[in-house]
Amino acid sequence: MKAVQVPKPGADFEIVERDVPEPGSGQVRIRVQACGVCHSDVLTKEGSWPGIQYPRVPGHEIAGVIDEVGAGVSGWTKGERVGVGWHGGQDGTCLACRRGDFANCASNIVCGISYDGGYQEFMVAPVEAVAHMPESLDAAEAAPLMCAGITTFNALRRAGALPSDLVAVQGIGGLGHLGVQFANKFGYRVAAIGRGPGNAALAKKLGADLYIDSAATDASTELQKLGGARVILATAPSGKAMSSLVGGLGANGTLVVIGASEDPIEVATIQLIFGKKRIQGWSAGIPTDSEDTLRFAEMSGVRPMIEKYPLAKAAEGYARMMSGKAEFRVVLTM
């Protein structure tokens, strides 16, 4: 089979021939149909994740079909459509796992980092990382839902907003364009926040009730004119931009951070104390969350906007993603 691997930290991608892997006990082999290219793949490409071993095949937005099941596997069958996301399994022994909080497993098992991911034609994964995938979803469209989709879906449904509440989505990009769609389908009053007028029409098309141009006006002031946001979903990777939105929260409002940035979020304590507001981080979820995301997308029509590249052009697809010019998710197809 063909695989695209990173031979060492910071090195160029290599297209290599490998033997098709055999699933071990408690594992399944997946014939990969599509794999999204996520910005988090930079952790594998550049060696930023502590303890990562090379060579390593990136990829944690996987849609495919079970090709073989390993010993001791029950409940999964050959030919079944499945997906694998960021959550690559759990050790089952740490305190978080013993409490059933698998998403916070101390071992941090990540597909495409802890073991080889989806930039290849076949892969093996532990069954605890695998999600059932509806038959009707196109593989290339389903793949980004395994990371960008589950992250926005899960963050929004856990943030405390109710139908008709004002929910703002900051950024109309790889995460934000899905966040707007999910927020609309959840029945929220959706305010999309972007920099410049360029995304106004797209935001409305995706389901936003209004568009706030943060380059032309103060977004937090505009949100307060609307009564204050119950939730602000912060997807653009800028701590400075997120900081400017805290003032737009309404009473009991939450700024939910899903866009990763190295610069800090700065907030005056009084902004949180009065109105009992909070800032919360959120990352993806476990396979059952992925299944909820996929089912909801299937029934509601939420779909990512994608650009497709064949596996042989993985380097080109990765570069396109890193350029920030993709609209909006890059997907490798097999």
Secondary structure as GFF3:
##gff-version 3
##sequence-region A 1 334
A	DSSP	beta_strand	2	5	.	.	.	ID=ss1
A	DSSP	beta_strand	14	17	.	.	.	ID=ss2
A	DSSP	beta_strand	27	37	.	.	.	ID=ss3
A	DSSP	three_ten_helix	39	41	.	.	.	ID=ss4
A	DSSP	alpha_helix	42	46	.	.	.	ID=ss5
A	DSSP	beta_strand	62	69	.	.	.	ID=ss6
A	DSSP	beta_strand	81	84	.	.	.	ID=ss7
A	DSSP	alpha_helix	95	98	.	.	.	ID=ss8
A	DSSP	three_ten_helix	102	104	.	.	.	ID=ss9
A	DSSP	beta_strand	122	126	.	.	.	ID=ss10
A	DSSP	three_ten_helix	127	129	.	.	.	ID=ss11
A	DSSP	beta_strand	130	132	.	.	.	ID=ss12
A	DSSP	alpha_helix	139	142	.	.	.	ID=ss13
A	DSSP	three_ten_helix	143	146	.	.	.	ID=ss14
A	DSSP	alpha_helix	148	157	.	.	.	ID=ss15
A	DSSP	beta_strand	166	170	.	.	.	ID=ss16
A	DSSP	alpha_helix	176	185	.	.	.	ID=ss17
A	DSSP	beta_strand	189	194	.	.	.	ID=ss18
A	DSSP	three_ten_helix	197	199	.	.	.	ID=ss19
A	DSSP	alpha_helix	200	206	.	.	.	ID=ss20
A	DSSP	beta_strand	210	213	.	.	.	ID=ss21
A	DSSP	alpha_helix	219	225	.	.	.	ID=ss22
A	DSSP	beta_strand	229	234	.	.	.	ID=ss23
A	DSSP	alpha_helix	239	243	.	.	.	ID=ss24
A	DSSP	three_ten_helix	246	248	.	.	.	ID=ss25
A	DSSP	beta_strand	249	257	.	.	.	ID=ss26
A	DSSP	alpha_helix	269	273	.	.	.	ID=ss27
A	DSSP	beta_strand	278	281	.	.	.	ID=ss28
A	DSSP	alpha_helix	287	300	.	.	.	ID=ss29
A	DSSP	beta_strand	306	310	.	.	.	ID=ss30
A	DSSP	three_ten_helix	311	313	.	.	.	ID=ss31
A	DSSP	alpha_helix	314	323	.	.	.	ID=ss32
A	DSSP	beta_strand	329	333	.	.	.	ID=ss33
###
